[in-house]
Amino acid sequence: MFKKLILSMGLIVVLMSASMAAALNGAGATFPYPIYSKWMAEYRNVKGVEINYASIGSGGGVRQFTAGVVDFRRDGCLHVK
């Protein structure tokens, strides 16, 4: 499980580096939020890129991603635009 989380966040970092985005917005599962917040803060400090994640639950992440509100969602699998 932890390996999957690391790989998922790594994919997000790669996607962000490629797009040179100023900010990336996501939503989804509440369980991984504590580790995500640490990773996002560290990435912001190193790369200067903001990653915003709303831990609103998997269903909320699906709805926001489907509606085009967020760039990625987390519900056990990583989904990106």
Secondary structure, 3 states (H helix, E strand, C coil): CHHHHHHHHHHHHHHHHHHCCCEEEEEECCCCHHHHHHHHHHHHHHHCCEEEEECCCHHHHHHHHHCCCCCEEECCCEEEC
